[in-house]
Amino acid sequence: MALTRWVLLLRGVNVGGHGRLPMAELRAALVESGARNPRTLIQSGNAVFDHEETAAGPLAERVCAAVAARAGFAPAAMALEVGTLAAILDALPPGWPREETHVWVTAAPPPAPRLERLAALAAPGEAWRLEGRWLALHAPAGVGRSKFAPGAEAALGVPATARKASVLARLLDLAREG
């Protein structure tokens, strides 16, 4: 049986005292959902693993159910094949440093994103790009005071989770390690 290498991004895990999920519990939930060789990165619900499931949606549902059984809550989960994550990172404009760039990932491409709202949220000096199931923001001044960051998901119209591009690059490296 062939296995697919997946990157998993959970939304709202270990943020602001909510959604507490130790990474050892996440790894155990992944194993219970059929994952092999699960590895996690930092404490915010990032994982890499192999699985026989070949579709992102059903895989995310299985993982959410396993996390809910262990932790008592089911965070939104975005599953990406390693090649998809590599393509996202490769598509980022070359002048956008990864430490200054945040990427929102959705489960599916937003059917009706409010592009005018995204444009209105961007501050001077910020630039954004929406492609398929990801949205990137280059925020040289950071996202702490950005109006774009808290409004992005509503403008997309679908659940999303965001990570710094540098964290996504570290996940990709972890996935490629074997």
C-alpha positions in Angstrom: 0.0 0.0 0.0 1.3 3.4 -1.0 1.5 6.1 1.6 1.1 9.9 1.0 3.1 12.4 3.0 0.9 15.0 4.5 1.3 18.3 6.3 -1.4 19.1 8.8 -2.3 22.6 10.1 -4.7 22.8 13.0 -6.6 26.0 13.6 -6.8 27.6 17.1 -4.6 25.1 18.9 -2.7 26.4 22.0 -3.5 30.0 21.2 -4.4 32.5 24.0 -5.1 29.7 26.5 -7.7 28.1 24.3 -7.7 24.8 22.5 -5.0 23.2 24.7 -3.5 20.2 22.9 -0.1 18.9 23.9 1.8 17.8 20.8 2.2 14.3 22.3 -1.6 14.1 22.3 -1.7 15.3 18.7 0.8 12.6 17.7 -1.2 10.0 19.5 -4.4 11.1 17.8 -2.7 11.0 14.4 -1.6 7.4 15.1 -5.2 6.6 16.1 -6.4 8.0 12.8 -4.0 5.8 10.8 -1.0 8.1 10.5 2.5 6.7 10.4 5.7 8.4 11.6 3.9 11.6 12.9 6.1 14.5 13.8 5.1 17.9 15.2 6.6 21.3 14.9 6.2 24.0 17.6 3.1 23.9 19.8 0.5 25.3 17.5 -0.9 22.2 15.8 1.6 21.6 12.9 2.3 18.0 12.0 3.9 15.9 9.2 3.0 12.3 8.7 2.4 9.5 6.2 -1.1 8.1 5.6 -2.8 5.8 3.2 -5.6 8.3 2.7 -5.2 10.2 -0.6 -7.8 12.9 -0.2 -7.3 15.9 2.1 -10.9 16.4 3.2 -11.5 12.9 4.5 -8.1 12.9 6.2 -8.8 16.1 8.0 -12.1 14.8 9.2 -10.5 11.6 10.6 -7.8 13.7 12.4 -10.4 16.1 13.8 -12.5 13.1 15.2 -9.4 11.6 16.8 -8.4 14.9 18.4 -11.9 15.4 19.6 -11.9 12.0 21.2 -8.7 12.7 23.1 -8.9 16.5 23.8 -12.6 17.2 23.9 -12.6 19.7 21.0 -12.3 19.4 17.2 -10.1 22.1 15.7 -10.5 22.9 12.0 -7.8 21.0 10.1 -6.2 21.8 6.8 -4.3 18.9 5.2 -1.8 19.5 2.4 0.2 17.0 0.4 3.9 17.9 0.6 3.9 18.8 -3.1 1.1 21.3 -2.5 2.9 23.0 0.3 6.1 23.2 -1.8 4.0 24.8 -4.6 2.6 27.4 -2.3 6.0 28.4 -1.0 7.4 28.4 -4.6 4.6 30.7 -5.7 5.3 33.4 -3.1 6.8 36.5 -4.7 10.6 36.4 -4.4 10.8 39.8 -2.7 8.6 38.7 0.2 10.9 37.5 3.1 9.4 34.4 4.8 9.6 36.0 8.3 7.4 38.9 7.0 4.9 36.8 5.1 1.9 35.0 6.5 -0.1 32.4 4.6 -3.7 31.4 5.2 -4.6 27.9 4.1 -8.2 26.8 3.5 -9.7 23.4 3.1 -11.0 24.3 -0.4 -10.7 27.3 -2.7 -13.0 30.1 -1.4 -16.0 30.1 -3.8 -16.7 33.9 -3.4 -13.8 35.7 -1.8 -14.4 39.4 -1.1 -11.4 40.7 -3.0 -12.5 44.4 -2.5 -12.6 43.7 1.3 -9.1 42.2 1.2 -7.8 45.2 -0.7 -9.4 47.6 1.8 -7.8 45.8 4.7 -4.3 46.0 3.4 -2.3 48.8 5.0 0.2 50.9 3.0 3.3 48.7 2.5 1.4 45.5 2.8 0.8 43.3 -0.3 -1.3 40.2 -0.7 -2.0 37.4 -3.1 -4.8 34.9 -3.3 -4.4 31.8 -5.3 -6.6 28.6 -5.1 -6.8 27.6 -1.4 -4.2 29.9 0.0 -3.8 33.6 0.7 -0.5 35.3 1.4 0.2 38.6 3.1 3.5 40.4 3.1 3.5 42.6 6.1 6.9 44.2 6.6 5.7 45.9 9.8 4.3 42.6 11.2 0.8 41.4 11.6 0.3 42.5 15.2 -1.3 45.7 14.3 -2.4 44.8 10.8 -6.1 45.1 10.0 -5.6 42.5 7.2 -4.8 39.6 9.5 -7.9 39.6 11.7 -10.2 40.3 8.7 -8.7 37.9 6.2 -10.8 34.8 7.1 -14.1 36.7 6.9 -13.1 38.1 3.6 -12.3 34.7 2.3 -15.7 33.4 3.4 -14.3 30.0 4.4 -12.4 28.6 7.5 -8.7 29.2 7.2 -5.6 28.9 9.4 -2.5 31.1 9.1 1.2 30.5 9.6 4.3 32.4 8.9 5.9 31.3 5.6 9.0 30.5 7.6 7.1 28.0 9.7 5.6 26.4 6.5 9.2 26.2 5.1 10.3 24.4 8.3 7.4 22.0 8.0 8.4 21.3 4.4 11.9 20.6 5.5 10.6 18.3 8.1 8.5 16.5 5.6 11.4 16.1 3.2 13.6 14.6 5.9 11.9 11.3 5.6 
